[in-house]
Amino acid sequence: MLTYEDCVSLCDLDPEEIDAIAEHEHIPEIVAAAMGNYLVHSDDGEPCIRSLILDDMARYRETGDKEREEQLLLVLKHFIATHPRAEMRRHSRPGQ
């Protein structure tokens, strides 16, 4: 049986990045680890993770939770540093 720690070590994300996915998607951390693993290995996945962290940062900025916004900023900086494709812009599809 795999533990949560096993899943984290297999998915190329840090626990804080997984927590950010879980928070944004309102899903358990173990599910977020699986989702993060899929995203980090897909073509547009890293920019997608970057976007969801930015979305939550904006939400916390709007609610005045500066501490959580700053925590997510550190998560975002680490994510971009360890996943350079996160800075790539997603290609828009025709009609978007």
N, C-alpha and C positions, 0 to 999 in steps of 0.2 A: 504494500500500500504506500502510495506517495504522500508525503506530508506537504503542508503549505510551503515550508522552506525548500523542499525538493522542487516544487513547481516554480518558485521564485528563481532558484539557481538555473533552471532550464529555460527561462523565458527572455533572457537578455535585458531585463529591466530591474531597477532597484525597487525595494519595497515601497519607497515613497512614491515612485512613479505608478506602481500598481495601485496604491491607495488613492492616488489622484484619479485614475480611471474608475475605480470602484465608486468613489464619491460622485463623480460626474454622471456615471451611468446608473447609480443607485442599485448596485449589484454587490454580492459578497466578494471579498478579496480573492478567493480562489477562482471565481469566475472571471474576475478582472485580470488575473494572471494569465488565464487561457486566452482571453480576448487580446490582452497586450502582446502575448506571444504571436498570435495570428497577425496583429497589426504591424508589429515591428519587423516582420518578415514579408509583408506584402508591399507592393509598389508605392502606394499612397499612404501607408500606415503610419509612418513616422510623422509626416505633416499632420495627419489626423490626430495623433496623440498630442502634438504641440497645440493644435487648435482647441482641443477639449480642456487642456490646462489653461490656456488663455481665456476661454469662456468662463471657467470657474473664477479665475482672477478678476475678471470684469464683474462677475456677480458679487464677489466679496467686496470689491471696490464700491459698488452701488449700495451695499448694505452697511458699509462703514467698518467692516471687519479687516482692519489694516494688518493685524497680526497674521491672519490666515492668508491674506493676499501676498504678504512678504514670504511666508513659508512656501507658497506655490511658486513664487518667483525663483526661489532657490532650486526647487524641483525642476522648473523649466530650464534654468541655466545649466544644470547638470545634465538634463536630458539632451539638450542641444549639443553640449560638449561631447557627449558619448555617442550621439546618434546624429552625425552631420547632415544626413538626408532630411532631418526634421526642418531644416531651414528652406528646403525646396518648396516652391509653390506648387500646389495641386493644379493639374491641368483641368481647365474647365471644359465641359462637354458642350457640343453645339446646342444653342438655345438657352444657355445659362448666362 
